[in-house]
Structures are given as structure tokens and as C-alpha cells.
Amino acid sequence: MGSIKETFFISHGSPTLCVEESLPAHGFLKNFKEIVFPHRPKSILVISAHWDTSEPSLNSIHGRNDTIHDFYGFSSSMYKLKYPAPGAPELATKVKELLAASDFNCVHEDKKRGLDHGAWVPLMLMYPEADIPVCQLSVQAKEDGIYHYNLGRALAPLKNEGVLIIGSGSATHNLRALKKSSDNLVAPWALQFDTWLKESLLSGRYEDVMQFEEKAPHAKTAHPWPEHLYPLHVAMGAAGGGEKSKAQLIHQSWSLSSLSYASYKFTSTY
């Protein structure tokens, strides 16, 4: 396809999202290419919260991507799941060039690393055929939201080449606060943070979102570590940001009392 105007932030939740058919987020992602984005991208760039490096890193695989089972304590069937999408070494080279041109130095290419579950879990539902080339980009937890927003701005030209940019993280991510609840009530702190995030994005207050740790209610509780929200900042920046893009909530559901599956589309308006 030609130019793409949209970028996405997907809350991928638990690794079991790909097999838990009862979860609303499972159905949302299964219907993604029919309802949300009915186009076939040339390739996909995934910014995953589960690859944290000191400097930007890309997987540059020739052939098929390996499936990394970077989790523990799940049923044995989870470790048999595979998502052998083709690698996208040409895309990795292009990303490296764009980041270098925007003064993101020391960009590394990893020619052996496959896809972690932040990438393959949502993609297994979104594009189950595993026939679209995929490249993965890391986050830098030592940096801040502004840094990751600017990282996304540098990647914006990829959309003109038919590249679908997906940030994969979680709108809320406090694993110690997860709990099963028979009444399906959402923890107040999680709801307040999630609502603040939604209202900030939909009203275009991107500057506040970039400084969420200072601006948002219960920010440290919702994200004890920031890496699961940084993919949102990248997607936000890659769409153009500010007055050049518009955010839309495309899915909202909860599990385990405080795990938000809120997902967003950012559409370029220029």
C-alpha cells in the first residue's frame, strides 16, 4: 500500500491475551484488520516495552523471526506458540538512518534477536498469517517521555513508505497490584490514571502526557517503571504530534482489577 496516516498504541496486557478468547481485548485485536485498519502494510515496526536498552536497538533478521517466550509461570502450551513473521532488515536499516539523522546516536542492530511477547502476542491476533515483515525497536527506560516522543517524530517518514508503526505497552502496568475480583471493579487509582490519560490524549494535551510522571494522578502507582507507557509516546510522536495529529480511543477494557487494555489510534492531519 501507499502512505499511511495512522500509528497505534496497543495495550497488550498479559501474554495469555493471545489465547484468552473471553477477554474483550482479544476480540478487539482479532478484528483489528477488518474494522480498525483494513489495509495491508508493507511492513510493521513494533516498539515493545519488553526490550529495554541503553541506546536504541533494532532487530535486523534475515529470514524468519524467532519467537521469544520472555515470561515464566504460565502453562506449557504458551511456550509452544510461534509467530514466525519475516524479518525486515531493510526497514531496520532505514530506521537506523532516520534516527541517526535526528541525532539519536549509537543505534544498534541485533541480527539474532527475534520478537518478544510485546510484539508477537498482539500481532498473532492482528495478523495471524505471520506473513508481513516485522522489525522491533527497543525503548530506553532511563530516558523520559519527551525523548520517546522525539524518537517517534524521527520515525514519521516511514509512514510514507507503507510502514505500520505500533507501540506495544500498557496504559497501566503495576504487576504487584493485579488481583482477581468477582465484582469486576476497577481499582480507583487505575481508573483515575486511565481517565486522565484518555482525556489528555483526546484533547491534544500531548505535552502533559509527555510529562505524565509529574502531571498524572497516581502516576507512580500506575507505572512503577515507565517502560510500558513509552511506546505510546513513540506512536504519538510518529503521527506528527501536537496540532498535526488527532488521538482516538479505539478500545477500552480491564482485567485483574487494574490492568487497562486502553488502545489508541493517532491519525496525521497534515
ABEGO torsion letter per residue (X at the ends): XBBBABBBBBBAEBAAAAABAABAAAAAAAAAAAAABABBBABBBBBBAABBBABBBBBBBBEBBBBBBBBBGBBAAAAABBBBBBBBAAAAAAAAAAAAAAGBBGBBBBAABBBBAAAAAAAAAABAAGABBBBBBBBBAABBAAAAAAAAAAAAAAAAAGBBBBBBBBABBBAAABBBBAAGBBBAAAAAAAAAAAAAAAAGBAAAAAAAAAABBGAAAABABAAAAAAAAAAAAAAGEEAABBBBBABBBBBGGABBABBBBBBBAX
